[in-house]
Amino acid sequence: MAVLYIREQGAVVTKLGERIVVKKNLNTLLDLPVFNADGLAVFGNVQITTQALMMLLENGCDITYFTRSGKYVGHTAAEASRNIFLRFEQYQCYLDDEKRLAMARTIIDSKIRNQEVLIKRHRWDTEEDSADTAGNDANKPDFTDAYDWRRDLKRMEELRTSLADQKTPNEILGVEGMCSNIYFSAFGHMIRGDFDFHGRNRRPPKDPVNVILSLAYTFLTREMCSALDTASFESYLGFLHGIRYGRKSLALDMIEEFRQPAVDRLVLLLFGKRMLSQYDFDLEDDRVVLNEEGFRKFCQEYERWMSGTNSLAGDNFHARIRDQVQKMKHSIIEGEHYKPYQLRQ
């Protein structure tokens, strides 16, 4: 099963028996059994009938709403767990400064380790670079002569070891920020294909690589929010990211461990294998945007990757996200150390 992504402006999602039918005018764009869908993601001007909405919710399918450009707006979910006792324990954990800081350090330590592993796994010493460790692209010059990745990796390791000395979540985030700056510098040398990458930018992203990174992180955050809500967590109360009106801080905490394994590796693959090209992006009002064909390609490959049907992913990330939410629940209720998802060396 997979999430269905519907971006056709003016489309209407309807119910026909136990089937989801997407129509526009008199044309049927999609027709499949509801049990083949894990969820629905709609972008912009897409309508859902009440009958279709009820069928989706009765079958446990969440509906997520995005603007046409891909900005997350919100979601509709079926009745979730009513475990109020988990929320009490979560509040207590948050109010305990020692536990909160320990959780924040664990989250960022794991993220930095994943960044280090991804750098180590890249084939720096040959022109046959890869997206992760699979697949080669010898058509683009090797840039490793001008970049000392071992130096930057050593600096990241030194910063990671300093996490134990940080006394507040903001100080921990400061270490994370320095490591991410170093990491994305390395990431720019790891990108192969038709585009260059000169660092992370957003709101809005200014180049194709950042467009895809932002969109994939948005999808990842949406899925984490849904998993946390289903498990009865208070998703607005995180341990690392501070409390801010309207921000689901716990979801932001928990996607940190999946950024490199689930998103960054996919982005390296998409551009390294030229699965996305310059023809998949347009310039609108001085902004780089993913066009309809590019969006279709991305959603298809994103689902293949996240579901583990792409053998290079090495895991079913949809399942792992749910597993990690359950591990977080166990950690909070039982008071045990939380073990984030980790890339293997």
BATIDREN-83553 format. One record per residue (C-alpha): residue number from 0; x, z, y. Coordinates in steps of 0.5 Angstrom, whole numbers, plus 500, padded with zeros to 3 digits. Example, Ala and Ser with C-alpha at 12.3 -4.5 7.8 and 13.67 -1.06 7.14 Angstrom:
2
{pos:0 east:525 up:516 north:491}
{pos:1 east:527 up:514 north:498}
This chain:
345
{pos:0 east:500 up:500 north:500}
{pos:1 east:502 up:499 north:507}
{pos:2 east:500 up:500 north:514}
{pos:3 east:496 up:494 north:517}
{pos:4 east:499 up:491 north:524}
{pos:5 east:494 up:488 north:528}
{pos:6 east:496 up:484 north:535}
{pos:7 east:491 up:478 north:535}
{pos:8 east:488 up:480 north:542}
{pos:9 east:480 up:479 north:542}
{pos:10 east:480 up:481 north:534}
{pos:11 east:475 up:485 north:531}
{pos:12 east:476 up:490 north:525}
{pos:13 east:469 up:490 north:521}
{pos:14 east:467 up:492 north:514}
{pos:15 east:465 up:488 north:508}
{pos:16 east:463 up:492 north:502}
{pos:17 east:469 up:496 north:501}
{pos:18 east:474 up:491 north:504}
{pos:19 east:477 up:491 north:511}
{pos:20 east:476 up:484 north:515}
{pos:21 east:479 up:482 north:521}
{pos:22 east:475 up:476 north:525}
{pos:23 east:476 up:473 north:531}
{pos:24 east:471 up:468 north:534}
{pos:25 east:468 up:465 north:527}
{pos:26 east:475 up:465 north:524}
{pos:27 east:477 up:470 north:519}
{pos:28 east:484 up:473 north:520}
{pos:29 east:485 up:478 north:514}
{pos:30 east:481 up:480 north:508}
{pos:31 east:483 up:485 north:503}
{pos:32 east:480 up:492 north:500}
{pos:33 east:481 up:498 north:504}
{pos:34 east:485 up:502 north:498}
{pos:35 east:490 up:497 north:499}
{pos:36 east:492 up:500 north:506}
{pos:37 east:495 up:506 north:508}
{pos:38 east:493 up:506 north:515}
{pos:39 east:492 up:501 north:521}
{pos:40 east:496 up:500 north:527}
{pos:41 east:492 up:496 north:533}
{pos:42 east:495 up:493 north:539}
{pos:43 east:492 up:492 north:546}
{pos:44 east:485 up:489 north:546}
{pos:45 east:483 up:490 north:538}
{pos:46 east:476 up:492 north:537}
{pos:47 east:474 up:496 north:531}
{pos:48 east:467 up:497 north:529}
{pos:49 east:464 up:504 north:527}
{pos:50 east:462 up:502 north:520}
{pos:51 east:470 up:500 north:519}
{pos:52 east:472 up:506 north:522}
{pos:53 east:468 up:511 north:518}
{pos:54 east:470 up:507 north:512}
{pos:55 east:478 up:507 north:514}
{pos:56 east:477 up:515 north:515}
{pos:57 east:474 up:516 north:509}
{pos:58 east:479 up:513 north:505}
{pos:59 east:485 up:517 north:509}
{pos:60 east:487 up:511 north:513}
{pos:61 east:489 up:513 north:520}
{pos:62 east:488 up:509 north:526}
{pos:63 east:494 up:508 north:531}
{pos:64 east:493 up:505 north:538}
{pos:65 east:498 up:502 north:542}
{pos:66 east:498 up:498 north:548}
{pos:67 east:499 up:490 north:547}
{pos:68 east:507 up:491 north:549}
{pos:69 east:508 up:497 north:544}
{pos:70 east:507 up:503 north:548}
{pos:71 east:504 up:509 north:543}
{pos:72 east:497 up:511 north:546}
{pos:73 east:494 up:516 north:540}
{pos:74 east:491 up:516 north:534}
{pos:75 east:485 up:517 north:530}
{pos:76 east:485 up:521 north:523}
{pos:77 east:481 up:524 north:518}
{pos:78 east:480 up:531 north:517}
{pos:79 east:486 up:534 north:516}
{pos:80 east:489 up:541 north:513}
{pos:81 east:486 up:547 north:516}
{pos:82 east:492 up:551 north:514}
{pos:83 east:492 up:556 north:521}
{pos:84 east:497 up:561 north:517}
{pos:85 east:502 up:555 north:517}
{pos:86 east:501 up:555 north:525}
{pos:87 east:502 up:562 north:526}
{pos:88 east:508 up:562 north:522}
{pos:89 east:511 up:556 north:526}
{pos:90 east:509 up:560 north:533}
{pos:91 east:513 up:566 north:530}
{pos:92 east:519 up:562 north:528}
{pos:93 east:519 up:559 north:535}
{pos:94 east:519 up:566 north:538}
{pos:95 east:525 up:568 north:534}
{pos:96 east:531 up:566 north:538}
{pos:97 east:535 up:566 north:532}
{pos:98 east:531 up:562 north:528}
{pos:99 east:529 up:557 north:533}
{pos:100 east:537 up:556 north:535}
{pos:101 east:539 up:555 north:527}
{pos:102 east:533 up:550 north:526}
{pos:103 east:536 up:546 north:532}
{pos:104 east:543 up:546 north:530}
{pos:105 east:541 up:544 north:523}
{pos:106 east:537 up:538 north:526}
{pos:107 east:542 up:536 north:530}
{pos:108 east:548 up:537 north:525}
{pos:109 east:544 up:533 north:520}
{pos:110 east:543 up:527 north:526}
{pos:111 east:551 up:527 north:528}
{pos:112 east:553 up:527 north:520}
{pos:113 east:548 up:521 north:519}
{pos:114 east:551 up:517 north:525}
{pos:115 east:558 up:519 north:522}
{pos:116 east:556 up:516 north:515}
{pos:117 east:553 up:510 north:518}
{pos:118 east:560 up:508 north:522}
{pos:119 east:564 up:510 north:516}
{pos:120 east:560 up:505 north:512}
{pos:121 east:561 up:499 north:516}
{pos:122 east:566 up:494 north:514}
{pos:123 east:571 up:495 north:520}
{pos:124 east:577 up:492 north:517}
{pos:125 east:574 up:485 north:515}
{pos:126 east:571 up:479 north:519}
{pos:127 east:565 up:480 north:513}
{pos:128 east:561 up:485 north:517}
{pos:129 east:555 up:487 north:514}
{pos:130 east:548 up:490 north:516}
{pos:131 east:550 up:497 north:513}
{pos:132 east:554 up:495 north:506}
{pos:133 east:550 up:489 north:504}
{pos:134 east:550 up:482 north:506}
{pos:135 east:556 up:479 north:510}
{pos:136 east:556 up:475 north:516}
{pos:137 east:563 up:471 north:517}
{pos:138 east:561 up:467 north:523}
{pos:139 east:562 up:471 north:529}
{pos:140 east:569 up:474 north:531}
{pos:141 east:571 up:481 north:529}
{pos:142 east:571 up:485 north:534}
{pos:143 east:575 up:491 north:531}
{pos:144 east:582 up:490 north:534}
{pos:145 east:579 up:492 north:541}
{pos:146 east:575 up:498 north:538}
{pos:147 east:578 up:504 north:535}
{pos:148 east:572 up:507 north:531}
{pos:149 east:577 up:512 north:527}
{pos:150 east:578 up:515 north:534}
{pos:151 east:571 up:516 north:536}
{pos:152 east:569 up:518 north:529}
{pos:153 east:574 up:524 north:530}
{pos:154 east:571 up:526 north:537}
{pos:155 east:564 up:526 north:534}
{pos:156 east:566 up:531 north:528}
{pos:157 east:570 up:535 north:533}
{pos:158 east:563 up:536 north:537}
{pos:159 east:559 up:537 north:531}
{pos:160 east:563 up:543 north:529}
{pos:161 east:562 up:546 north:536}
{pos:162 east:555 up:546 north:535}
{pos:163 east:556 up:553 north:532}
{pos:164 east:558 up:556 north:539}
{pos:165 east:552 up:553 north:543}
{pos:166 east:547 up:558 north:545}
{pos:167 east:541 up:555 north:548}
{pos:168 east:537 up:548 north:545}
{pos:169 east:539 up:545 north:552}
{pos:170 east:547 up:546 north:550}
{pos:171 east:545 up:543 north:543}
{pos:172 east:542 up:537 north:546}
{pos:173 east:548 up:536 north:550}
{pos:174 east:552 up:536 north:544}
{pos:175 east:547 up:531 north:541}
{pos:176 east:548 up:527 north:548}
{pos:177 east:555 up:526 north:548}
{pos:178 east:555 up:524 north:540}
{pos:179 east:550 up:519 north:541}
{pos:180 east:554 up:516 north:547}
{pos:181 east:560 up:515 north:542}
{pos:182 east:555 up:513 north:537}
{pos:183 east:552 up:507 north:541}
{pos:184 east:558 up:505 north:543}
{pos:185 east:560 up:504 north:536}
{pos:186 east:553 up:501 north:534}
{pos:187 east:555 up:496 north:539}
{pos:188 east:561 up:493 north:535}
{pos:189 east:557 up:494 north:529}
{pos:190 east:551 up:489 north:531}
{pos:191 east:552 up:482 north:529}
{pos:192 east:548 up:476 north:530}
{pos:193 east:546 up:472 north:537}
{pos:194 east:546 up:478 north:541}
{pos:195 east:550 up:483 north:544}
{pos:196 east:549 up:491 north:545}
{pos:197 east:552 up:495 north:551}
{pos:198 east:549 up:501 north:550}
{pos:199 east:542 up:505 north:549}
{pos:200 east:537 up:503 north:555}
{pos:201 east:529 up:504 north:555}
{pos:202 east:523 up:504 north:559}
{pos:203 east:523 up:499 north:559}
{pos:204 east:528 up:496 north:554}
{pos:205 east:533 up:491 north:558}
{pos:206 east:535 up:487 north:552}
{pos:207 east:533 up:485 north:545}
{pos:208 east:537 up:490 north:541}
{pos:209 east:534 up:495 north:545}
{pos:210 east:527 up:492 north:545}
{pos:211 east:527 up:493 north:537}
{pos:212 east:530 up:500 north:537}
{pos:213 east:525 up:502 north:542}
{pos:214 east:519 up:499 north:538}
{pos:215 east:522 up:502 north:531}
{pos:216 east:523 up:509 north:534}
{pos:217 east:516 up:509 north:536}
{pos:218 east:513 up:507 north:530}
{pos:219 east:517 up:512 north:526}
{pos:220 east:515 up:517 north:531}
{pos:221 east:507 up:515 north:530}
{pos:222 east:508 up:516 north:523}
{pos:223 east:511 up:523 north:523}
{pos:224 east:506 up:525 north:528}
{pos:225 east:501 up:523 north:523}
{pos:226 east:504 up:527 north:517}
{pos:227 east:505 up:533 north:521}
{pos:228 east:498 up:533 north:523}
{pos:229 east:495 up:532 north:516}
{pos:230 east:500 up:538 north:514}
{pos:231 east:497 up:543 north:520}
{pos:232 east:503 up:543 north:524}
{pos:233 east:502 up:544 north:531}
{pos:234 east:506 up:538 north:533}
{pos:235 east:507 up:540 north:540}
{pos:236 east:511 up:546 north:539}
{pos:237 east:518 up:544 north:537}
{pos:238 east:525 up:548 north:536}
{pos:239 east:530 up:543 north:539}
{pos:240 east:526 up:539 north:544}
{pos:241 east:522 up:544 north:549}
{pos:242 east:515 up:544 north:551}
{pos:243 east:512 up:539 north:555}
{pos:244 east:505 up:537 north:557}
{pos:245 east:503 up:532 north:552}
{pos:246 east:509 up:531 north:548}
{pos:247 east:509 up:532 north:541}
{pos:248 east:516 up:536 north:540}
{pos:249 east:516 up:537 north:533}
{pos:250 east:515 up:530 north:531}
{pos:251 east:521 up:529 north:536}
{pos:252 east:525 up:534 north:532}
{pos:253 east:524 up:531 north:525}
{pos:254 east:525 up:524 north:527}
{pos:255 east:532 up:525 north:529}
{pos:256 east:534 up:526 north:521}
{pos:257 east:531 up:519 north:520}
{pos:258 east:533 up:515 north:526}
{pos:259 east:540 up:512 north:523}
{pos:260 east:537 up:512 north:516}
{pos:261 east:531 up:509 north:517}
{pos:262 east:531 up:505 north:524}
{pos:263 east:538 up:504 north:526}
{pos:264 east:540 up:501 north:519}
{pos:265 east:534 up:496 north:519}
{pos:266 east:536 up:494 north:526}
{pos:267 east:543 up:492 north:524}
{pos:268 east:540 up:488 north:518}
{pos:269 east:535 up:484 north:522}
{pos:270 east:540 up:482 north:527}
{pos:271 east:546 up:481 north:522}
{pos:272 east:542 up:477 north:518}
{pos:273 east:539 up:473 north:524}
{pos:274 east:532 up:475 north:521}
{pos:275 east:531 up:475 north:529}
{pos:276 east:533 up:470 north:533}
{pos:277 east:533 up:468 north:541}
{pos:278 east:526 up:465 north:539}
{pos:279 east:523 up:471 north:538}
{pos:280 east:524 up:474 north:545}
{pos:281 east:521 up:472 north:551}
{pos:282 east:522 up:474 north:559}
{pos:283 east:516 up:476 north:562}
{pos:284 east:516 up:479 north:569}
{pos:285 east:524 up:480 north:569}
{pos:286 east:522 up:484 north:562}
{pos:287 east:525 up:482 north:555}
{pos:288 east:519 up:482 north:550}
{pos:289 east:518 up:481 north:543}
{pos:290 east:513 up:475 north:542}
{pos:291 east:508 up:474 north:537}
{pos:292 east:512 up:471 north:532}
{pos:293 east:517 up:476 north:533}
{pos:294 east:512 up:481 north:532}
{pos:295 east:510 up:478 north:526}
{pos:296 east:517 up:478 north:523}
{pos:297 east:519 up:485 north:525}
{pos:298 east:512 up:488 north:522}
{pos:299 east:513 up:485 north:516}
{pos:300 east:520 up:487 north:515}
{pos:301 east:519 up:494 north:518}
{pos:302 east:514 up:495 north:512}
{pos:303 east:518 up:492 north:507}
{pos:304 east:524 up:497 north:509}
{pos:305 east:520 up:503 north:510}
{pos:306 east:516 up:502 north:503}
{pos:307 east:523 up:501 north:500}
{pos:308 east:521 up:494 north:497}
{pos:309 east:527 up:491 north:501}
{pos:310 east:532 up:494 north:496}
{pos:311 east:537 up:495 north:501}
{pos:312 east:533 up:500 north:504}
{pos:313 east:535 up:505 north:498}
{pos:314 east:529 up:509 north:499}
{pos:315 east:522 up:509 north:500}
{pos:316 east:522 up:512 north:507}
{pos:317 east:514 up:513 north:508}
{pos:318 east:515 up:518 north:502}
{pos:319 east:521 up:521 north:504}
{pos:320 east:517 up:523 north:511}
{pos:321 east:512 up:526 north:507}
{pos:322 east:517 up:530 north:503}
{pos:323 east:521 up:532 north:509}
{pos:324 east:514 up:535 north:512}
{pos:325 east:513 up:539 north:506}
{pos:326 east:520 up:542 north:506}
{pos:327 east:519 up:544 north:513}
{pos:328 east:513 up:547 north:511}
{pos:329 east:516 up:551 north:506}
{pos:330 east:522 up:553 north:510}
{pos:331 east:517 up:556 north:515}
{pos:332 east:513 up:560 north:511}
{pos:333 east:518 up:562 north:506}
{pos:334 east:524 up:563 north:511}
{pos:335 east:529 up:559 north:508}
{pos:336 east:534 up:554 north:510}
{pos:337 east:531 up:547 north:512}
{pos:338 east:535 up:541 north:509}
{pos:339 east:534 up:535 north:513}
{pos:340 east:534 up:528 north:510}
{pos:341 east:541 up:526 north:509}
{pos:342 east:545 up:519 north:508}
{pos:343 east:549 up:519 north:503}
{pos:344 east:557 up:517 north:504}
